[in-house]
Amino acid sequence: MSHHIRFAEACKTKDFTTDPGTIGGYVVWNVQRVRDGERVEIEGPFFTEDEARISAELMRIEYRGARAYQSTHCSAWNPDVNREIAIRDDAMAARMILAAQLGMEIPKHRAQGAQG
């Protein structure tokens, strides 16, 4: 499946998916590579695994070994409303950057039967 199709599907997701192993936790995706024996984040956060994988595939041109990784964030562990808003804003910004790299706009999905 092409990057464009995968990205359009990923854009149907509007927020992070919940982590069923936690109370109030959610899965955040990013792209990392290994440098000097340590993982270094190079892109993200992303709402979905597909967004992170597409980004990693594009990043491998410049960063050998770029891979998508997930982590669990939980507002209950460190309650901060501003942080929760910021991580979602950052994920939307990462989505817009990825759209630009693909030469696309972020698809606008509407509810079935919605008037436009």
C-alpha positions, -999 to +999 in steps of 0.1 A: +000+000+000+014+034-009+024+061+016-005+083+004-032+057+010-017+047+044-015+083+054-051+091+044-062+061+065-041+072+094-057+107+093-090+092+102-077+089+137-082+121+156-065+113+189-041+088+205-053+052+210-058+041+246-034+017+262-055-011+277-028-020+302-032+014+320-058+036+335-059+068+315-029+058+294-025+063+257+000+052+230+022+078+215+044+070+184+076+086+174+106+079+151+140+071+167+174+060+156+204+047+175+233+071+179+263+062+201+244+033+215+214+053+226+180+059+210+175+094+198+141+108+189+142+124+154+105+129+146+071+128+163+050+125+183+024+108+160-011+097+167-008+064+148+017+036+141+012+041+103+022+078+105+053+069+124+062+041+100+058+063+070+079+090+086+106+064+095+106+051+059+111+086+046+138+094+073+159+064+064+172+083+034+190+106+059+191+086+091+200+050+087+181+027+110+152+051+117+124+031+132+089+037+146+086+032+184+057+035+208+055+046+243+027+050+268+018+084+282-006+088+311-021+120+324-027+103+358+011+097+363+019+134+359-012+155+357-006+186+336-034+199+313-009+221+294+013+190+286-018+171+274-027+199+251+009+204+239+014+167+230-017+167+209-007+200+192+028+185+185+012+154+170-010+175+147+020+195+137+040+163+130+010+152+109+010+184+089+048+181+083+044+145+071+016+156+048+039+183+033+067+157+028+042+135+009+029+165-011-006+161+004-031+180+024-045+164+056-077+147+044-108+160+059-130+131+070-167+138+076-193+119+095-216+100+072-245+122+062-228+154+072-235+184+050-207+204+035 
